[in-house]
Amino acid sequence: MSAPSLTTVSEAKAFGGKQFVYSHSSKETGTEMRFAAYLPPEADKGDVPVLWFLSGLTCTEENFTVKAGAQRVAAELGIALIAPDTSPRGDEVPDDPEGAYDFGKGAGFYVDATEAPWSAHYRMRSYIEKELPALVGQALPLDMNRQAITGHSMGGHGALTIALRNPDRFRSVSAFAPICSPLHCPWGEKALTGYIGPNRAKWREYDACALIEDGARVPAILVDQGLADGFLAEQLKPELLEAACDGTGIELTLRRQEGYDHSYYFIATFIEDHMRWHADRLAG
């Protein structure tokens, strides 16, 4: 399944399909990037729809691939899964000077940085929106007219903002415990100040609530949020997304799940629901 521009890092059979990890040279980040791709059995016969999963702080392409248990459902539904890394990597890539987990490597925030030294490599928005889709669309048996996107935490922020900016590309969008408004939480304020600079007006294109307030629309959004999530009140703030969607025509389904935290146990519990919700919208 690999093309000359992709290097196969690993492959394993799973539920009749194949789980791959690929690497490639990225023009956007100026580094070698990795992503995981699960191809269901139907991919042997022709192009299949694709669900993107964007991971959260500290994660790589491996977390969702290993922990979520999504391959069984993907095989049943005939949907491919693409899980990119969360930031550029390598010795030449700058990192948080204090070694914090919420900025720098593993914390690309799905933005195109404009501030030095981050702007040289931290271009995860363009990587996810342009470069990687073009690459996998050429190299893998994917139906790029049937795409959906989801993500967790920082990746939930990424999924929501990317879908809102690209409504013609994605048929559906969902999120697990997303950072709903980076303009109004410490994670977002740190990341956007560092990557984009102090002008908060420039942050709005990286905030789902602000994008909706500024006129961006998608038909529907599915969100699951655990009520035992330690980041809920300070960082995630789903009530802001509710307020932003109110009266816009966006059908927001926000499910507050009693007792669930921020971990992959939470994601593994509800990933099948999300995948079936997306499959309904990817059909036909």
Secondary structure, 3 states (H helix, E strand, C coil): CCCCCCEEEEEEEECCEEEEEEEEECCCCCCEEEEEEEECHHHHCCCEEEEEEECCCCCCCHHHHHHCCCHHHHHHHCCEEEEECCCCCCCCCCCCCCCCCCCECCECCCCECCCCCHHHCCEHHHHHHHHHHHHHHHHCCEEEEEEEEEEECHHHHHHHHHHHHCCCCEEEEEEECCCCCHHHCHHHHHHHHHHHCCCHHHHHHHCHHHHHHCCCCCCEEEEEEECCCCCHHHHHCHHHHHHHHCCCCCEEEEEEECCCCCCHHHHHHHHHHHHHHHHHHHCC
